[in-house]
Amino acid sequence: MNAEYDRRAPLWQYVADCYAGAERVKDGPRALEYLPINSLEREELQSSGVNFRESRYAFRRAIASFENFFRPIVDDVVGLMQRNPAQARFGVASDGESAREVRELKDWGNRYNDGLAGLKSRVNFAQILYGRYGMLLDVVADANGLNPRFEIVEYEPQKLLDGEVDGSRSDAFGGLRWVLLDESRYVFDRVTKERRFAPRRRLLALDASGRYYTTVFASEDPDAEWRAFDLDRPNGARVVYPSFKGRVLTFIPFTVCNVERLGFDAWSLPPYLDVARLAVENYVVDSWYKMGLYFHATPTLAVCNAARESNNVRLGGVVWPRSAGGAPVTVSILETSGRGLAELRHSKSELKETLRYTSLRDLIERAGANSSSDALRVRTTTGSVSIAAVDKTGARAIEEQLCFASLWSGASLEETRARISYEPDASYLGADIRLDSVVALLTANSATRALSKRSVYSLLEKAAPGALPSYEDNEEQMEQDERIESRESE
């Protein structure tokens, strides 16, 4: 398996669990990883006769709250990128220049039949959640094997097991020599009426002559099949050379979309991984905070040198102890200091405060209609990648799939480059600027002079669209006003 894959697979699982929420974090198969057991709890569990559900650790986990402020951040960023529809173009003069099967990808062309708009939403979601997504242009036909059409098959990063990039190829779509995909799934047995796990691998590769083929390994041990397979001279009943109207490819029509680059070897970390970790850290701190509240709110009654006659002691009741052995009886209440609770509460506040640097929702809630200008300042935790850059990378990945379809339908490379375009509309990053924000900017600019007069005026135009004249007309009017004021002062 690819070493980079092995390093990132646990991170993909981590962010997927955090996005899913409390059900996965608190009660999922990795619950002990997210809320570790401390030494005293481990000793209790290792002692004989202790039921896990009645242990201190189980109680601490039950009362802790997992505040999922990771999922809203992912949803808000992805939603921002869907605010304006992307523009797809299939021709220079008209879209009719491209084959019908290519144009149909705009409205259909995937397993969900929601076209490029739905595809873009899922690509952006995977970019923000995982930092990686895969797309394969495939050819499908009807039940009779007729009416072939294109379909874009999508793969989450966990399914992109391995691959090899061929740096010696210089053609426009060269680069991949082979890709191994995980297509394992649960299948329904019509005899036993049960579902069973069926391991399955799909290989996309180029043979020794440079022709694209695909094959499936579906035995009980598909990895052994893969290791024994000859990449250059493929053979077997499952080896297929996909064709569209008699045309086969000399490249692999597979696209790997990362955060800001395309390519199988352009590995990215999940952009908001740090936010997911903050959510888990907050969950751990909350468990100890709630545990402290529980013990702090239930003081202990201490009775010394008294005979124990009854356990029926309740809050608000009266204890009448009798001396044991003639020693004086003492009764007191043991309570803990609340200073530790205050520190835990402060720790929770500090964790949430760091979200102000990454949370789009926090910016929106504090700024109201000013959200779009605030979005200009939102960056992923890499510190250098903007939301617009992620959006443009996702659009380039979809555009590459459209180019594959154009080439496969018979268009030349030059025709494809001229005809095919898929551009996101990132105007959401500069619209709806609120007037009070512009006033604050003008005040700051009066001291720093960082912006020119024309730049400042363009911001005013956005703040009050349609209410201002052109920049030139405004300058002329200001000069007239100055002349009038000068005459009046004389």
Secondary structure, DSSP 8 states (H G I E B T S, - for coil): --HHHHHHHHHHHHHHHHHH-HHHHHHSTTHHHHS---HHHHHHHHSTT--GGGSHHHHHHHH------HHHHHHHHHHHHTSS--EEE--SS-GGGS-HHHHGGGT--STT--HHHHHHHHHHHHHHHTSEEEEEEEEE--TTS-S-EEEEEEE-GGGEEEEEE-TT--STT--EEEEEEE--EEEEETTTTEEEEE--EEEEEE-TTS-EEEEEE-SS-HHHHHHH--SSS--STT-B---BTTB--SS--EEEEESS-BSTT-----TTHHHHHHHHHHHHHHHHHHHHHHHHTS-EEEEESB--------TT------BSTT---EEEEE---SHHHHHHHHHHHHHHHGGGGT-HHHHHHHHGGGHHHHHTT-B-TTSS-BHHHHHHHHHHHHHHHHHHHHHHTT--HHHHHHH-EEE---GGGS----HHHHHHHHHHHHHH--S-HHHHHHHHHHHSTTSS--HHHHHHHHHHHHHHHHHHH-
